[in-house]
Amino acid sequence: MSRHLILASPADLTGRARLRDAALRLFAERGVAGASVRDIAEAAGVTAGLITHYFGSKDGLKAELDELMVRVFTEPLTMPREGSPPERLKIVSEALARAMIEHPELRAYLRRSFLENDPASAQVFKRFALLVRDVQFEMKGAGLLRDGLDLEWTPFQVLFLHFGPLMLGPAVQEIMGVDPYAEDVVRRRSRATQDLLTRGVFRDRAIMKRGGNEPT
């Protein structure tokens, strides 16, 4: 069951909380431009004037949602720094997967934000890219990475594996018949990702060079 970070405390008037919940759902479904102030207020069951009262404008409401989204999905980056570089990456990866599982509404909003090339999603991605890059250089210095690895592209390849299910989830679900963020599916995906990163795919690396073709 997801933890509703959006819902306010009893001291936070229910109208404000309902507006945030409604905006989150509509922004994720339709995009920010596709959800009017009237649509949000109607979905929340309050008057449109409350958006101005609580947030100043629709942009102010979006800014509050963006702040929450960035905080929730970058919180894994604050995990303890103890352990080896691979162990730390594993901890962060598991924490990100947990956040995705527990906050499906924010997850849908993050997906829409990526699709619309919104600065908030770019901030989330950049912070993860910088972390993976830094840990990768630590692993290189410790002799844990193979020679010849493209150190510029590898952090992005790792993130493609992690954020791919977010972007392609509906297509994956249609083909495989499973929710990519169901807990058992996440565990299976995580094992497959770790296996791919540590052991590769091909039995014989010479296969990749047959006919003079290099990996792409």
N, C-alpha and C positions, 0 to 999 in steps of 0.2 A: 504494500500500500504506500502511496506517495505521501511525503510530508508536505503539507500545504504551507510553504513559507509565505505565500502571498496573503493568506488570511491574517487579519490583524488581531491584536490582543483585544480583550473586551474594552480597554480604554480607547482603542482606535475605532472611531465610529464605524458601524457596520456599512454605512454608505460608501466610505472611502475604500474599505476592504473589498466590497462587492464591485466597485468600479475597477479596481486593479485586477481582480479575477476576470471580469468580463473583457477588459481590454487585452489581457494576456491571451485569452482564448481567441478573440476576434483578430488580433494582430497576427497570431500564428496561423489562423485559417485563411485570412484574406490579405494579409499584409497591412502595414500601417495606413497606406493611402486608401485601402479598400474598406476601412472601418471608420465611419464618421463619428463625431461626437454624439449625435443622436442615436446611432446604432449601439454605441457603448453604454449610454445611459439606459436605453431600453432593455438591453440584455442584463444590466445590473438591477433593473427595477427601481431606478431613481430618476430624478430630474437632471437634464443636461447641465443646468447651472451648477450642480455640485462638482463637475469636473473643473470648472473655473475656480470654485471655492477652495477645493482641496489641492489642485495641482497647477492652477494658473492657466493651463491650456492643455490641448491634446499632446503637444510636444513635451510639456512638463510631466504628464502622465507617462509617456514613452520613456523619458529620461529616468524616471524612478524604476520602471521595469528593466531598463538596460542596466542600471546600477546593480539591481538584484541579480540579474542573470550573470553578469560578469563576476560578482562576488561568489555566487554558488559554484560556478564552473571553473573558477580559478582557485578556489579554496584548497583543492588537492595539492597545489603548488606549495602550500605552507606546511605540508607534512614534515615530520622529523627528518633531519638530514643525516641521521646515523645510518651505518651500513655501507656496503659497497655500492658503486654506481649502478650495477644491474639491479640490486635489491631495492634501491631508492626508486628507480624507474618503475619497477614492478608495483611498489606501494602506491606511487602516484597514479599509475594506470588503473589499478583496482579502485582507488578512491574516485577517479573520474567516472568509471563504469558505475560505481555505486550512486554517484550524484545523478547520472543519467537515468538510472532505474527509479530513484526516489522522487524525481521531479519531472514527470512526463510533460506537464504543461510548459515548464521552462525549456525543456528539451525541444518541444515543438516550436517554441518561439526562437530558440537558437537556430534551428534549421531554417526557419523563414528568414532570420537575420542574415544567415550565410547566403541564401538564395538572392536576397536583395542587396548583397554587398554592403551591409550596414557596418559602420565603424565599431559598434559594440561587439559584433562577432569577430571582427578583425582583431580587436584587442584580446579576446579570449585565445584565438589561434596564435597570435604573435607571442603571447606569454608562454604558451606551451612549446612553441617552436624554439624559443630561446632556452627554455629549460632543457629540452632534449639535446639541443646543440651543445650546451655546457657540459652535460653529463657525458655526452659522446666523446668530447675532448678529454675528459677525465679517464674514460675507458680506454681511449687510444693511448694516453700516457701510461696507463697501467698494463699495456700490452694485451688488452682483452679483445681488440678488434683486429680483423685480418688486414693484411697489407693490400693496398690498392683500392680500398673502400673510398667512394666519393663522399667526402665529409661535408660537402655543401648540400647534397641532395638527400643524404640518408635521414636527417631529422624529419624532412617532409614526407619521405616514404613511410616512416614510422607513424606519423600523424595521419597519413591517408588511411592506414589500417585502423586507427582508432576512431576517426571521424567519418569514415566511409559508411558504417552502418547508420549513422545519423542521417546522412544525405540520401542514401539509397535504401533506407529501411522499408518503405512501402513496396518497392520492387522485390526486395529480398523476401518479404513476407508473402507476396503473391506466388513466388516460385517455390519457396521452401515450406510454406504453410506454418511458419512460426514467427512469433514476435521477436525481433532481434534484441529487444531489451528485457525479455523474460529472464529471470535470474538464472535458470538452468542453461539457457541459450548463451547468456553472457559468459558463464563459466566455460562453456564449450568453445566459444569464440576466443576467449582469452588463452586457453590452452593451445588452440590452433595458431594463434598469433605468435605466442612464445616459441612454439615448435618451428614455425616458419623463420623467425628471426635467428634462432640458434642453430638450426640444422639445415635450413634451406629446403628445396623441393626435389631437385634432381639427385638420383643415385650416384651419377658420375658427372663431374663438372665438365668433362670433355664433351658431353652432349651439347653444351651451350656453344661450343666452338665448331661444330660440324659445319662444313661448307663455308667456313670463314666468318660465320655470324657471331657477333658479340651480343651479350645480353642487352636489352633495352630497358 
